[in-house]
Amino acid sequence: MQKFFVFILTSLALSALLCKPVLADDVPNWTDNFNLGGYASTNVLLQRDQQAEAAINEVSLLLTWANESRLSFFGELELERPLAWNDDKKFSHKEGRLDLERLYFDYNLSEKFNFRAGRFLTPNSRWNLLHAAPLVWTSTRPLATSRLFPMATNGIMLHGATPYMNSVFEYKIFGELLEDQEKDSDELMFEHVLGTRFSLKNQSDIGISLLSFREKGINAASLRMIGIDFLTHINQVEISSECFQRFNINNKNGGSGAYVQAAVPIMNDWYWITRLETLKRPNEGSSERWLIGATWRVKPTQLLKLEFTGGSSEQPESPRGFLASFALLF
């Protein structure tokens, strides 16, 4: 099924690229409102006790369509690690793979109610919704945002926003209709996903999420999770944090995780980054991580990131050592 979605998104992207510019006397058609963009990132990793490696980490295409109607479309197709290098394998493309990150339609019912159908990022974490490399301060994402819940959901969602006093109240209610049909290496598999998220946005951004699902491979009929996140600024210092707690059907601990991160402006668009995080999963024990580094906002659409990560045990997508990366939007 995912391959079918990839074919659809690729076809739409080609249509957007091949459609001719509209002249003043031409009659507009539905292809006139496509917009194609994306982002990419590269990195160099000096991992502790292992060989150095470099890679084109990702190339993502973002395709959108909207006109004056109530219907709109969004798709994201990502090529992961299309080219990598290390001392043993030299240049290799064997790790490259296509991944359908998002493919959904939105229908605007009113100013406060919107209906979404397709594949979308599970909206129970700030980082998960804004995980694109040019939009986050660090090259690696916190463990708690990738090892406790499904990062994407194939289903439907009702979402919207409304003014509340001097703030904006946002809500999302969603459910899974179709399970992922393919499993990648180190990927966790989930099913029967139902959830909701509420957030209040003003000078600070505070959110709370509730989720119910099953994780394949864990002896639990069902898991429930509560998550709390916030982002605020104190004297130009950005502080963000997310905390998650899972419970199994007997209300016992089904895993937990949290992180707190600070981005401190230094000078000339350089920022000092510090993060502490923890993760506990059933039958895997606990993992702790610390990160220090610096990020340079070369341009509004370009980031250079230098960071050093340490802590206990190895985890997928969270190597310990020095990591440098460059990310850009296009």
TORMAR-739714 format. One record per residue (C-alpha): x, y, z; residue in three letters. Coordinates in steps of 0.1 Angstrom, whole numbers, padded with zeros to 4 digits, always signed. Layout:
XYZALA...
***
This chain:
+0000+0000+0000MET+0028+0024+0008GLN+0043+0018-0027LYS+0010+0027-0042PHE+0010+0060-0022PHE+0046+0067-0034VAL+0035+0062-0070PHE+0007+0087-0066ILE+0029+0113-0050LEU+0056+0108-0076THR+0031+0112-0104SER+0017+0144-0089LEU+0052+0158-0085ALA+0060+0151-0121LEU+0027+0167-0132SER+0036+0198-0112ALA+0070+0200-0128LEU+0059+0194-0164LEU+0028+0216-0165CYS+0033+0247-0186LYS+0032+0283-0173PRO-0003+0298-0176VAL-0005+0328-0200LEU-0029+0357-0194ALA-0054+0343-0219ASP-0052+0307-0208ASP-0080+0291-0188VAL-0068+0281-0153PRO-0069+0244-0144ASN-0062+0223-0114TRP-0025+0218-0121THR-0019+0256-0118ASP-0019+0255-0080ASN+0008+0229-0074PHE+0039+0241-0054ASN+0071+0219-0052LEU+0098+0224-0026GLY+0117+0204-0001GLY+0147+0201+0022TYR+0180+0182+0024ALA+0207+0175+0049SER+0243+0161+0050THR+0263+0150+0079ASN+0297+0138+0091VAL+0298+0114+0121LEU+0328+0106+0143LEU+0312+0079+0164GLN+0329+0067+0196ARG+0348+0034+0191ASP+0337+0032+0155GLN+0349+0045+0121GLN+0341+0079+0108ALA+0313+0082+0082GLU+0297+0108+0060ALA+0264+0108+0042ALA+0237+0126+0024ILE+0213+0120+0051ASN+0180+0129+0034GLU+0164+0146+0004VAL+0127+0153+0009SER+0103+0167-0017LEU+0073+0186-0005LEU+0043+0189-0028LEU+0013+0211-0020THR-0019+0220-0039TRP-0046+0245-0030ALA-0069+0269-0047ASN-0100+0289-0037GLU-0119+0257-0030SER-0122+0240+0004ARG-0099+0211-0007LEU-0061+0211-0003SER-0034+0185-0006PHE+0000+0179+0010PHE+0026+0152+0002GLY+0062+0145+0014GLU+0084+0119-0002LEU+0118+0113+0014GLU+0149+0096+0000LEU+0169+0085+0030GLU+0207+0081+0029ARG+0210+0080-0008PRO+0248+0081-0005LEU+0271+0072+0024ALA+0308+0068+0029TRP+0331+0052+0055ASN+0366+0037+0057ASP+0354+0002+0049ASP+0326+0005+0024LYS+0339+0037+0008LYS+0310+0052-0012PHE+0278+0032-0010SER+0241+0037-0018HIS+0229+0004-0003LYS+0213+0021+0027GLU+0192+0044+0005GLY+0154+0040+0005ARG+0123+0058-0003LEU+0099+0067+0025ASP+0065+0082+0022LEU+0064+0107+0051GLU+0030+0123+0044ARG+0003+0121+0018LEU-0031+0136+0028TYR-0060+0157+0017PHE-0076+0185+0039ASP-0112+0196+0036TYR-0121+0229+0052ASN-0156+0225+0068LEU-0155+0259+0085SER-0130+0283+0101GLU-0128+0260+0132LYS-0133+0225+0116PHE-0111+0208+0091ASN-0112+0171+0080PHE-0079+0153+0070ARG-0076+0119+0054ALA-0044+0100+0044GLY-0010+0096+0059ARG+0001+0123+0084PHE+0026+0128+0112LEU+0012+0116+0145THR+0003+0149+0162PRO+0013+0141+0198ASN+0047+0157+0199SER+0060+0191+0189ARG+0093+0176+0176TRP+0075+0149+0156ASN+0055+0176+0138LEU+0085+0199+0132LEU+0112+0172+0127HIS+0126+0184+0093ALA+0163+0191+0096ALA+0162+0229+0088PRO+0135+0234+0114LEU+0151+0219+0145VAL+0183+0229+0164TRP+0201+0195+0165THR+0210+0168+0140SER+0197+0140+0162THR+0162+0139+0176ARG+0154+0131+0212PRO+0149+0093+0218LEU+0115+0099+0235ALA+0101+0113+0202THR+0109+0083+0181SER+0108+0052+0204ARG+0076+0054+0222LEU+0048+0061+0197PHE+0040+0058+0159PRO+0057+0087+0141MET+0031+0086+0113ALA-0006+0075+0111THR-0026+0063+0081ASN-0061+0075+0089GLY-0084+0104+0095ILE-0082+0136+0116MET-0105+0164+0127LEU-0085+0195+0135HIS-0089+0232+0139GLY-0081+0264+0159ALA-0101+0291+0177THR-0091+0323+0195PRO-0092+0321+0233TYR-0086+0352+0253MET-0052+0364+0241ASN-0042+0330+0229SER-0051+0305+0202VAL-0065+0271+0211PHE-0058+0242+0187GLU-0072+0207+0187TYR-0065+0175+0168LYS-0086+0142+0170ILE-0073+0113+0149PHE-0075+0076+0144GLY-0058+0049+0123GLU-0076+0032+0094LEU-0048+0013+0078LEU-0016-0002+0093GLU+0018+0002+0078ASP+0024-0026+0053GLN+0062-0025+0053GLU+0088-0025+0082LYS+0122-0009+0080ASP+0152-0019+0100SER+0150-0008+0137ASP+0114+0005+0131GLU+0088-0001+0157LEU+0054-0012+0145MET+0021+0000+0160PHE-0016-0006+0154GLU-0051+0005+0165HIS-0039+0041+0170VAL-0064+0066+0184LEU-0056+0099+0200GLY-0061+0136+0206THR-0039+0167+0211ARG-0048+0201+0226PHE-0025+0231+0226SER-0026+0267+0237LEU-0004+0291+0218LYS+0006+0327+0229ASN+0040+0338+0240GLN+0045+0302+0251SER+0033+0270+0235ASP+0018+0244+0258ILE+0004+0211+0246GLY-0011+0179+0260ILE-0017+0147+0241SER-0036+0114+0248LEU-0029+0083+0228LEU-0041+0047+0227SER-0024+0020+0206PHE-0007-0015+0205ARG+0030-0020+0199GLU+0038-0052+0182LYS+0063-0073+0199GLY+0053-0062+0235ILE+0031-0085+0256ASN+0004-0059+0263ALA-0031-0059+0249ALA-0032-0022+0247SER-0011+0008+0257LEU-0022+0043+0267ARG+0001+0073+0267MET-0001+0108+0280ILE+0023+0135+0267GLY+0030+0171+0279ILE+0051+0195+0260ASP+0060+0232+0261PHE+0081+0259+0244LEU+0088+0293+0258THR+0114+0321+0256HIS+0131+0337+0286ILE+0153+0367+0277ASN+0158+0354+0241GLN+0167+0319+0254VAL+0144+0292+0239GLU+0135+0264+0263ILE+0115+0234+0252SER+0106+0201+0268SER+0085+0170+0262GLU+0075+0143+0287CYS+0057+0110+0279PHE+0043+0082+0301GLN+0028+0050+0288ARG+0006+0025+0307PHE-0004-0010+0298ASN-0039-0025+0303ILE-0032-0031+0340ASN-0021+0005+0345ASN+0015-0006+0350LYS+0045+0013+0335ASN+0047+0006+0298GLY+0076+0029+0291GLY+0084+0066+0295SER+0107+0093+0282GLY+0115+0130+0284ALA+0139+0157+0273TYR+0146+0193+0281VAL+0165+0216+0256GLN+0178+0251+0257ALA+0190+0272+0227ALA+0210+0303+0239VAL+0219+0330+0214PRO+0257+0337+0214ILE+0265+0361+0186MET+0261+0366+0148ASN+0233+0340+0145ASP+0252+0314+0165TRP+0233+0295+0192TYR+0246+0273+0220TRP+0225+0241+0224ILE+0222+0219+0255THR+0199+0189+0259ARG+0193+0163+0285LEU+0170+0133+0278GLU+0160+0099+0291THR+0141+0069+0277LEU+0128+0037+0293LYS+0112+0009+0273ARG+0098-0025+0283PRO+0125-0052+0283ASN+0152-0027+0272GLU+0160-0009+0304GLY+0167+0029+0305SER+0189+0051+0284SER+0202+0086+0292GLU+0216+0111+0268ARG+0233+0145+0270TRP+0241+0168+0241LEU+0261+0200+0238ILE+0268+0219+0206GLY+0264+0250+0185ALA+0242+0259+0156THR+0248+0286+0131TRP+0218+0300+0112ARG+0237+0308+0080VAL+0204+0320+0064LYS+0168+0317+0074PRO+0167+0285+0053THR+0201+0271+0061GLN+0215+0257+0094LEU+0250+0244+0102LEU+0250+0222+0133LYS+0280+0210+0154LEU+0272+0187+0184GLU+0287+0162+0208PHE+0265+0135+0223THR+0272+0112+0252GLY+0253+0089+0276GLY+0245+0053+0282SER+0240+0025+0257SER+0236+0026+0219GLU+0203+0035+0204GLN+0190+0037+0168PRO+0192+0072+0153GLU+0211+0085+0184SER+0248+0078+0179PRO+0273+0089+0206ARG+0302+0110+0194GLY+0307+0141+0173PHE+0282+0150+0146LEU+0284+0179+0121ALA+0255+0185+0096SER+0242+0211+0072PHE+0205+0214+0064ALA+0187+0236+0039LEU+0152+0243+0026LEU+0147+0248-0011PHE
***
